[in-house]
Structure formats: structure tokens, C-alpha cells
Amino acid sequence: MDIICCPLDKHELDLEVDERDDEEVLAGSLVCTECGESYPIEDGIPNLLPPDMREDAPA
């Protein structure tokens, strides 16, 4: 978490955990402390693509 930052404005991210397996976060999100953008964590992998570049983004 010390080296990960918001790709849009380079501010810190807060971790919100939905599902955990011991010390590993399996599901949740990383939320920017400045702009409020949320980046999903699925299967333990954070998706740090900007919102308009994600697969689920509207065309």
C-alpha cells in the first residue's frame, strides 16, 4: 500500500475489504483519498485502470 497511488491524481488510496483469506485481500476496493474514485479488487488483484478504460465502462 505504500507504493500504490491513484492513477488519476497520484494521491493515497484507502483499502476497503469485502472478503479476506488470512492476510490476503480477495475482494474489496481501493478508494482515492482526494478524488474519491474507487478501484475494484477481484480475486486478490486490484484493477488500477482509469474508469473509462475498464471492461465494464459504458461505451
TORVEXNU-857403 format. One record per atom (N, C-alpha, C): x, y, z; residue number from 1; atom name; residue in one letter. Coordinates in nm, 3 decimals, m for minus. Example, Ala and Ser with C-alpha at 12.3 -4.5 7.8 and 13.67 -1.06 7.14 Angstrom:
! residues 2
vexnu east=1.319	north=m0.569	up=0.780	num=1	atomo=N	residuo=a
vexnu east=1.230	north=m0.450	up=0.780	num=1	atomo=CA	residuo=a
vexnu east=1.320	north=m0.330	up=0.780	num=1	atomo=C	residuo=a
vexnu east=1.285	north=m0.225	up=0.708	num=2	atomo=N	residuo=s
vexnu east=1.367	north=m0.106	up=0.714	num=2	atomo=CA	residuo=s
vexnu east=1.290	north=0.003	up=0.787	num=2	atomo=C	residuo=s
***
This chain:
! residues 59
vexnu east=0.082	north=m0.120	up=0.000	num=1	atomo=N	residuo=m
vexnu east=0.000	north=0.000	up=0.000	num=1	atomo=CA	residuo=m
vexnu east=0.086	north=0.126	up=0.000	num=1	atomo=C	residuo=m
vexnu east=0.211	north=0.116	up=0.042	num=2	atomo=N	residuo=d
vexnu east=0.296	north=0.234	up=0.048	num=2	atomo=CA	residuo=d
vexnu east=0.334	north=0.287	up=m0.089	num=2	atomo=C	residuo=d
vexnu east=0.335	north=0.201	up=m0.191	num=3	atomo=N	residuo=i
vexnu east=0.380	north=0.246	up=m0.323	num=3	atomo=CA	residuo=i
vexnu east=0.266	north=0.263	up=m0.423	num=3	atomo=C	residuo=i
vexnu east=0.145	north=0.222	up=m0.386	num=4	atomo=N	residuo=i
vexnu east=0.030	north=0.233	up=m0.476	num=4	atomo=CA	residuo=i
vexnu east=m0.037	north=0.368	up=m0.454	num=4	atomo=C	residuo=i
vexnu east=m0.070	north=0.436	up=m0.566	num=5	atomo=N	residuo=c
vexnu east=m0.140	north=0.564	up=m0.556	num=5	atomo=CA	residuo=c
vexnu east=m0.247	north=0.570	up=m0.666	num=5	atomo=C	residuo=c
vexnu east=m0.334	north=0.667	up=m0.655	num=6	atomo=N	residuo=c
vexnu east=m0.440	north=0.688	up=m0.753	num=6	atomo=CA	residuo=c
vexnu east=m0.376	north=0.722	up=m0.888	num=6	atomo=C	residuo=c
vexnu east=m0.411	north=0.649	up=m0.994	num=7	atomo=N	residuo=p
vexnu east=m0.353	north=0.677	up=m1.125	num=7	atomo=CA	residuo=p
vexnu east=m0.402	north=0.810	up=m1.185	num=7	atomo=C	residuo=p
vexnu east=m0.510	north=0.865	up=m1.133	num=8	atomo=N	residuo=l
vexnu east=m0.562	north=0.990	up=m1.187	num=8	atomo=CA	residuo=l
vexnu east=m0.495	north=1.112	up=m1.127	num=8	atomo=C	residuo=l
vexnu east=m0.480	north=1.114	up=m0.993	num=9	atomo=N	residuo=d
vexnu east=m0.424	north=1.234	up=m0.929	num=9	atomo=CA	residuo=d
vexnu east=m0.306	north=1.207	up=m0.836	num=9	atomo=C	residuo=d
vexnu east=m0.261	north=1.083	up=m0.830	num=10	atomo=N	residuo=k
vexnu east=m0.141	north=1.043	up=m0.754	num=10	atomo=CA	residuo=k
vexnu east=m0.154	north=1.058	up=m0.602	num=10	atomo=C	residuo=k
vexnu east=m0.277	north=1.065	up=m0.549	num=11	atomo=N	residuo=h
vexnu east=m0.297	north=1.072	up=m0.405	num=11	atomo=CA	residuo=h
vexnu east=m0.307	north=0.931	up=m0.346	num=11	atomo=C	residuo=h
vexnu east=m0.309	north=0.923	up=m0.213	num=12	atomo=N	residuo=e
vexnu east=m0.314	north=0.794	up=m0.143	num=12	atomo=CA	residuo=e
vexnu east=m0.447	north=0.724	up=m0.166	num=12	atomo=C	residuo=e
vexnu east=m0.444	north=0.591	up=m0.149	num=13	atomo=N	residuo=l
vexnu east=m0.563	north=0.508	up=m0.161	num=13	atomo=CA	residuo=l
vexnu east=m0.594	north=0.444	up=m0.027	num=13	atomo=C	residuo=l
vexnu east=m0.723	north=0.439	up=0.010	num=14	atomo=N	residuo=d
vexnu east=m0.768	north=0.369	up=0.129	num=14	atomo=CA	residuo=d
vexnu east=m0.821	north=0.233	up=0.088	num=14	atomo=C	residuo=d
vexnu east=m0.789	north=0.132	up=0.167	num=15	atomo=N	residuo=l
vexnu east=m0.832	north=m0.005	up=0.140	num=15	atomo=CA	residuo=l
vexnu east=m0.965	north=m0.032	up=0.208	num=15	atomo=C	residuo=l
vexnu east=m1.063	north=m0.080	up=0.131	num=16	atomo=N	residuo=e
vexnu east=m1.192	north=m0.125	up=0.184	num=16	atomo=CA	residuo=e
vexnu east=m1.204	north=m0.273	up=0.152	num=16	atomo=C	residuo=e
vexnu east=m1.208	north=m0.357	up=0.255	num=17	atomo=N	residuo=v
vexnu east=m1.205	north=m0.503	up=0.240	num=17	atomo=CA	residuo=v
vexnu east=m1.347	north=m0.559	up=0.246	num=17	atomo=C	residuo=v
vexnu east=m1.384	north=m0.639	up=0.144	num=18	atomo=N	residuo=d
vexnu east=m1.511	north=m0.711	up=0.143	num=18	atomo=CA	residuo=d
vexnu east=m1.491	north=m0.857	up=0.179	num=18	atomo=C	residuo=d
vexnu east=m1.380	north=m0.916	up=0.133	num=19	atomo=N	residuo=e
vexnu east=m1.351	north=m1.057	up=0.158	num=19	atomo=CA	residuo=e
vexnu east=m1.201	north=m1.074	up=0.178	num=19	atomo=C	residuo=e
vexnu east=m1.166	north=m1.152	up=0.281	num=20	atomo=N	residuo=r
vexnu east=m1.025	north=m1.171	up=0.318	num=20	atomo=CA	residuo=r
vexnu east=m1.000	north=m1.319	up=0.344	num=20	atomo=C	residuo=r
vexnu east=m0.881	north=m1.366	up=0.308	num=21	atomo=N	residuo=d
vexnu east=m0.835	north=m1.502	up=0.338	num=21	atomo=CA	residuo=d
vexnu east=m0.704	north=m1.488	up=0.415	num=21	atomo=C	residuo=d
vexnu east=m0.710	north=m1.501	up=0.547	num=22	atomo=N	residuo=d
vexnu east=m0.597	north=m1.472	up=0.635	num=22	atomo=CA	residuo=d
vexnu east=m0.551	north=m1.328	up=0.611	num=22	atomo=C	residuo=d
vexnu east=m0.431	north=m1.309	up=0.560	num=23	atomo=N	residuo=e
vexnu east=m0.379	north=m1.174	up=0.537	num=23	atomo=CA	residuo=e
vexnu east=m0.402	north=m1.124	up=0.395	num=23	atomo=C	residuo=e
vexnu east=m0.452	north=m1.208	up=0.306	num=24	atomo=N	residuo=e
vexnu east=m0.472	north=m1.170	up=0.166	num=24	atomo=CA	residuo=e
vexnu east=m0.613	north=m1.114	up=0.144	num=24	atomo=C	residuo=e
vexnu east=m0.621	north=m0.999	up=0.078	num=25	atomo=N	residuo=v
vexnu east=m0.749	north=m0.939	up=0.043	num=25	atomo=CA	residuo=v
vexnu east=m0.794	north=m0.999	up=m0.089	num=25	atomo=C	residuo=v
vexnu east=m0.910	north=m1.067	up=m0.087	num=26	atomo=N	residuo=l
vexnu east=m0.962	north=m1.131	up=m0.208	num=26	atomo=CA	residuo=l
vexnu east=m1.058	north=m1.040	up=m0.284	num=26	atomo=C	residuo=l
vexnu east=m1.135	north=m0.959	up=m0.211	num=27	atomo=N	residuo=a
vexnu east=m1.231	north=m0.871	up=m0.276	num=27	atomo=CA	residuo=a
vexnu east=m1.245	north=m0.743	up=m0.194	num=27	atomo=C	residuo=a
vexnu east=m1.271	north=m0.635	up=m0.263	num=28	atomo=N	residuo=g
vexnu east=m1.287	north=m0.505	up=m0.199	num=28	atomo=CA	residuo=g
vexnu east=m1.259	north=m0.395	up=m0.297	num=28	atomo=C	residuo=g
vexnu east=m1.205	north=m0.285	up=m0.247	num=29	atomo=N	residuo=s
vexnu east=m1.173	north=m0.174	up=m0.336	num=29	atomo=CA	residuo=s
vexnu east=m1.066	north=m0.086	up=m0.273	num=29	atomo=C	residuo=s
vexnu east=m1.003	north=m0.010	up=m0.359	num=30	atomo=N	residuo=l
vexnu east=m0.909	north=0.095	up=m0.319	num=30	atomo=CA	residuo=l
vexnu east=m0.975	north=0.226	up=m0.357	num=30	atomo=C	residuo=l
vexnu east=m0.987	north=0.318	up=m0.260	num=31	atomo=N	residuo=v
vexnu east=m1.058	north=0.443	up=m0.283	num=31	atomo=CA	residuo=v
vexnu east=m0.962	north=0.559	up=m0.263	num=31	atomo=C	residuo=v
vexnu east=m0.957	north=0.649	up=m0.362	num=32	atomo=N	residuo=c
vexnu east=m0.868	north=0.766	up=m0.354	num=32	atomo=CA	residuo=c
vexnu east=m0.914	north=0.860	up=m0.244	num=32	atomo=C	residuo=c
vexnu east=m0.818	north=0.904	up=m0.163	num=33	atomo=N	residuo=t
vexnu east=m0.849	north=0.995	up=m0.052	num=33	atomo=CA	residuo=t
vexnu east=m0.879	north=1.137	up=m0.101	num=33	atomo=C	residuo=t
vexnu east=m0.843	north=1.170	up=m0.225	num=34	atomo=N	residuo=e
vexnu east=m0.864	north=1.304	up=m0.278	num=34	atomo=CA	residuo=e
vexnu east=m0.986	north=1.312	up=m0.371	num=34	atomo=C	residuo=e
vexnu east=m0.985	north=1.234	up=m0.479	num=35	atomo=N	residuo=c
vexnu east=m1.093	north=1.245	up=m0.578	num=35	atomo=CA	residuo=c
vexnu east=m1.209	north=1.150	up=m0.552	num=35	atomo=C	residuo=c
vexnu east=m1.190	north=1.048	up=m0.467	num=36	atomo=N	residuo=g
vexnu east=m1.297	north=0.956	up=m0.433	num=36	atomo=CA	residuo=g
vexnu east=m1.319	north=0.844	up=m0.532	num=36	atomo=C	residuo=g
vexnu east=m1.238	north=0.837	up=m0.638	num=37	atomo=N	residuo=e
vexnu east=m1.252	north=0.729	up=m0.736	num=37	atomo=CA	residuo=e
vexnu east=m1.223	north=0.595	up=m0.669	num=37	atomo=C	residuo=e
vexnu east=m1.300	north=0.493	up=m0.706	num=38	atomo=N	residuo=s
vexnu east=m1.287	north=0.361	up=m0.647	num=38	atomo=CA	residuo=s
vexnu east=m1.232	north=0.263	up=m0.751	num=38	atomo=C	residuo=s
vexnu east=m1.137	north=0.181	up=m0.708	num=39	atomo=N	residuo=y
vexnu east=m1.073	north=0.081	up=m0.794	num=39	atomo=CA	residuo=y
vexnu east=m1.100	north=m0.056	up=m0.735	num=39	atomo=C	residuo=y
vexnu east=m1.168	north=m0.145	up=m0.809	num=40	atomo=N	residuo=p
vexnu east=m1.208	north=m0.273	up=m0.753	num=40	atomo=CA	residuo=p
vexnu east=m1.091	north=m0.370	up=m0.734	num=40	atomo=C	residuo=p
vexnu east=m1.105	north=m0.458	up=m0.634	num=41	atomo=N	residuo=i
vexnu east=m1.013	north=m0.569	up=m0.613	num=41	atomo=CA	residuo=i
vexnu east=m1.095	north=m0.695	up=m0.632	num=41	atomo=C	residuo=i
vexnu east=m1.057	north=m0.778	up=m0.730	num=42	atomo=N	residuo=e
vexnu east=m1.127	north=m0.903	up=m0.758	num=42	atomo=CA	residuo=e
vexnu east=m1.026	north=m1.015	up=m0.763	num=42	atomo=C	residuo=e
vexnu east=m1.054	north=m1.124	up=m0.693	num=43	atomo=N	residuo=d
vexnu east=m0.964	north=m1.240	up=m0.686	num=43	atomo=CA	residuo=d
vexnu east=m0.824	north=m1.199	up=m0.640	num=43	atomo=C	residuo=d
vexnu east=m0.818	north=m1.100	up=m0.552	num=44	atomo=N	residuo=g
vexnu east=m0.690	north=m1.057	up=m0.496	num=44	atomo=CA	residuo=g
vexnu east=m0.610	north=m0.963	up=m0.584	num=44	atomo=C	residuo=g
vexnu east=m0.666	north=m0.921	up=m0.698	num=45	atomo=N	residuo=i
vexnu east=m0.593	north=m0.836	up=m0.793	num=45	atomo=CA	residuo=i
vexnu east=m0.663	north=m0.701	up=m0.806	num=45	atomo=C	residuo=i
vexnu east=m0.592	north=m0.591	up=m0.772	num=46	atomo=N	residuo=p
vexnu east=m0.653	north=m0.459	up=m0.789	num=46	atomo=CA	residuo=p
vexnu east=m0.651	north=m0.416	up=m0.935	num=46	atomo=C	residuo=p
vexnu east=m0.762	north=m0.357	up=m0.980	num=47	atomo=N	residuo=n
vexnu east=m0.772	north=m0.304	up=m1.116	num=47	atomo=CA	residuo=n
vexnu east=m0.753	north=m0.153	up=m1.106	num=47	atomo=C	residuo=n
vexnu east=m0.632	north=m0.107	up=m1.138	num=48	atomo=N	residuo=l
vexnu east=m0.599	north=0.035	up=m1.126	num=48	atomo=CA	residuo=l
vexnu east=m0.610	north=0.111	up=m1.258	num=48	atomo=C	residuo=l
vexnu east=m0.682	north=0.054	up=m1.353	num=49	atomo=N	residuo=l
vexnu east=m0.708	north=0.127	up=m1.477	num=49	atomo=CA	residuo=l
vexnu east=m0.803	north=0.243	up=m1.450	num=49	atomo=C	residuo=l
vexnu east=m0.785	north=0.356	up=m1.516	num=50	atomo=N	residuo=p
vexnu east=m0.881	north=0.465	up=m1.502	num=50	atomo=CA	residuo=p
vexnu east=m1.021	north=0.415	up=m1.539	num=50	atomo=C	residuo=p
vexnu east=m1.125	north=0.472	up=m1.480	num=51	atomo=N	residuo=p
vexnu east=m1.262	north=0.422	up=m1.500	num=51	atomo=CA	residuo=p
vexnu east=m1.303	north=0.406	up=m1.646	num=51	atomo=C	residuo=p
vexnu east=m1.264	north=0.497	up=m1.734	num=52	atomo=N	residuo=d
vexnu east=m1.305	north=0.489	up=m1.873	num=52	atomo=CA	residuo=d
vexnu east=m1.230	north=0.382	up=m1.953	num=52	atomo=C	residuo=d
vexnu east=m1.131	north=0.318	up=m1.893	num=53	atomo=N	residuo=m
vexnu east=m1.054	north=0.214	up=m1.963	num=53	atomo=CA	residuo=m
vexnu east=m1.087	north=0.073	up=m1.912	num=53	atomo=C	residuo=m
vexnu east=m1.176	north=0.060	up=m1.814	num=54	atomo=N	residuo=r
vexnu east=m1.214	north=m0.071	up=m1.761	num=54	atomo=CA	residuo=r
vexnu east=m1.311	north=m0.139	up=m1.854	num=54	atomo=C	residuo=r
vexnu east=m1.312	north=m0.274	up=m1.848	num=55	atomo=N	residuo=e
vexnu east=m1.402	north=m0.352	up=m1.934	num=55	atomo=CA	residuo=e
vexnu east=m1.548	north=m0.319	up=m1.910	num=55	atomo=C	residuo=e
vexnu east=m1.585	north=m0.291	up=m1.784	num=56	atomo=N	residuo=d
vexnu east=m1.725	north=m0.266	up=m1.752	num=56	atomo=CA	residuo=d
vexnu east=m1.767	north=m0.121	up=m1.776	num=56	atomo=C	residuo=d
vexnu east=m1.678	north=m0.040	up=m1.833	num=57	atomo=N	residuo=a
vexnu east=m1.710	north=0.101	up=m1.861	num=57	atomo=CA	residuo=a
vexnu east=m1.809	north=0.109	up=m1.977	num=57	atomo=C	residuo=a
vexnu east=m1.907	north=0.199	up=m1.969	num=58	atomo=N	residuo=p
vexnu east=m2.001	north=0.216	up=m2.079	num=58	atomo=CA	residuo=p
vexnu east=m1.931	north=0.270	up=m2.203	num=58	atomo=C	residuo=p
vexnu east=m1.975	north=0.223	up=m2.318	num=59	atomo=N	residuo=a
vexnu east=m1.912	north=0.263	up=m2.444	num=59	atomo=CA	residuo=a
vexnu east=m1.958	north=0.399	up=m2.491	num=59	atomo=C	residuo=a
***
